[in-house]
Amino acid sequence: MPQPFPIVVPALTKAAPSAAPRGYLGFGETDRYVAALPDGEVVGEVWRGLRMDGVVCWMVRPEWLEESMPHRRVISGYSRTSRKGAAEELGEWAALRRLRMDVDGFALHCCRAFDHGNHETRSYLVVGPGGHLGYISLKWNREPNWTPGATEGGGVGWHACTYRGRRMVCVNDCGDAEQAMAIALEAMTRPRTPEEARQDNAMHAATERYYGSPEARAESRRRLAAVFGPAALPEDDAPGGPGGP
């Protein structure tokens, strides 16, 4: 898929082990490499984690983040990682630094972005005072782009999707990226009520849905009803939320 910016894979240079041994879910650091772009700028490091049963997990730490993360193949559910893949991932982080946002005291670091022509998709790591909080997916529709499903928001504008525990949070039809992110951040960081905790522990966790405005909510429901009929209108719009009932 097309990238919005050119990506340069950094060169890796083996470095001395970390002063304090690092670990991740049973993986201990065995080797560390510093990653630098052709102009000499250091953009982070990758390190090799080894588990007692011989399984290897390559870790990535961009220079502007304090915490390391497993290679995204692990996050996506795949088990095999590589030093080369970790370097490529750092190159992508470096290319996408220009898409960073700061919203309501949270730093939003873009780690993936694809330009599909009529729409653009991005993935952001959310970093707060306590460290990494999770990810928010952001979508920008340049023209109407019907995407039926849990995250429906086919109108022109910005849409976001994230999670609060097992609960999906959908933000649809916002005027700009900052508005979509602000609504998503407020929802994902809000403490759960006892009733919400009971719902989230059920077999099918609930979904919260927000809109950029009451008009956007009405238009989104009109689009859904035109395709699937009035019976398909969701009942999970978040009460009291932006654009909610």
N, C-alpha and C positions, 0 to 999 in steps of 0.2 A: 504494500500500500504506500502511496506517496507521502513523504515526510514534508512538513512545512518549511524546514530548514535543513541545510546540508549537515551531515554528521561525519565527524572525523574521529576515527578510532585512536585513542591515545596509546603511546608506547608504554610498556611496563618495565620497570627496573626493580630488581629484587632488593629489598631493604632489610634492615635488622628487625628482629622480632619486636613486637610492641613491649613497652616497658612493663605494662600490667597484662598478664595473659588474658585473652578474650575468649569468650565462649558463646554458643548459641544452641539452645535445646540439645545439649549433650555433645556438640561439636566444639573441639578445642583448636585454637589457632596453631598451625604448624609452619606456614610460610606467609610472607607479606610482600606485596609489590606496590610501588608508587606509580601512579598513572599520570603521564604528562603529554600535552598536545605538542605538535611540531614546533610551536613557538616557545616551548619551554614551560608554559603555564601548567602547574600541577592542579589537576582537577579531582584528585581523590586517591583512593587506594583500594585494592582488592586483597583479600586474604583467604587462605585455604583452611577450611575447617574439617577436622577428621574426627569421626566417631569411633568408639571402641570396637565396633563390629566391622570397621574398614570402610564405611560409607563416607564419601567426601561431599562437602557442600561449600561452594565458593560464595564468599560474602562481598558485598559492595558498600563502600562508604564515600559518597561525594564529599568534596572538600568543605562544602558549606553546610554539612550536616554533622551532628555530633555522634549519632548512632549508626551502626552498620545494619545492613539489611541483607537477607538472602537474595541470591540471584532470582530475577522475576520468574524463571521457570519453576522454582520451588513454590512461589506464591500461586502460580497458575495450576499447580497440582502435578507437575512433572518432577521426577527425582534426579535426573542427570543434569549436572551443571559443568561448566568448564572455565578455565582461566581466560580463554579467548572470548567467550560469551560475556564474562564479567567486564572485560575491557570494553567491549562493544556497548554494553549497557551504560557504562560511565561516559562514553562518548555521546550517547543520546541525552543523558542528564545534562551534560555540558552545553549541547546545542540548544536545549530547551530552557536554559536559564532565563532567557529574555521574556518568557511567558509567566514568570513568577508573579504571584499576587500576594498582597498583604491585606487581609480583611478582618476587621474586628479583633485585632490582636493575634491573629493566627497567620503563620507563614504558609503559603500554598505553593509547593514546588512541583512544577510540571515534569513528569517522568515519561510520558508517552503522548504523541500527537500525530494525527493523520488527517490530511486534507483530501476529501473525497469529491471536491468540486462544488456540489450543491450544499454540502455540509462538512463540518470539521468536528472531530472528536478528540478529547484530551483526557488524561488521567492525572490527578494531582494528589501528592502526598501532603497530608495536613499535619503541621507541626505546631504544637502549642507549648506553654510553659512547662508542661510535664513530659514532653517528648512527642513521639509519633502517636497520632490519634486514629489514623486510618486513611482511607482514600475516598476521593470524590471524583466521579466521572462527569465530565462536562461536554455538552454538545451544542454546537452553534449551527442552526439551520439558516442558510442564506435564502432559501426559498422553501415553500411548504414541502415537508418531507414526512409523509405518513409512516409511522412506525408503530403498528398495533402491538400491544403488550402491556406489561406492568408499568413501564416507564413512558407510556404514550405521551407525546407532546409534539405533534407534527407541525405546529405553527412556526412561522418565522420568528427567530429569536433564540434565546439561550435556555438550556434545560440542564438539570443536574440530577444525579442519582447517587445515593450513599446509603449507609446502614447505621442504625443505632442498636447495637446488639444484633439480634436476628431480624429486627424490624427494618424493612426497606423504606427509605425516604425518597420521594420523587418530587422534584421541583420543575414545573413546566411553564413555558411561555413568559420568560422574563425579558426586560428591555435591554439588559447588559449582563456581562459575566459576573460583575461584582454583586449585583442584586441576587442572582441565582446562588452564588456562593454564600452570601450572608444568610439567606433563608436556610440553605442546607446545613450550614455550620450551627445555626441556632437550634435546629431540630436534632442534629446528631449528637450535640453535647448536652442536651437537656436531660436531667435525671429521669429515669423511668418511675412511673407510679406503680404501686402494688398491682393494680389491675392490668397495666401494660405488661408487667413482668409475667403475670399469669397467661396473658394472651401470647406472649413471645415464647413461652415454654410449651405451648400447644403444638400440634403437628404442623400446622400452617401458621407461620408468624404473620402478624398484621402488616399492612402497608399504610404509610402516611403520605398524603399528596398535598402539595402546595402550588400556588399559582402566583404569577407576577402581579396580577390585578384581578378584581372581580370580573372585568370584561374578558380577560384571558381565560378564566375558568369557564365562563359561559360559552365561549367560542370552542374550547377544547371539548366540552360535553356535547356541543352541537355536532362537531366532527365525528365523535364516537357514535352518537345516535344515528347519524346519517349512514354509517357503514353497517353497524350491527343492530340497530334498532334501540328504542328507548330502554328496553329491559337490560341492555348491556351497560347502562350508565353506572359508574362505580359509586359505591356508598362510602368509600374510605377517604374522602376529602377531609383533611385535618380540621376539626372545629376550631375556630378562632385564629387560624393561620392566615397568612397573606393570601387573599383571594378565596379563602374558605367560606363555608356557609355562615 
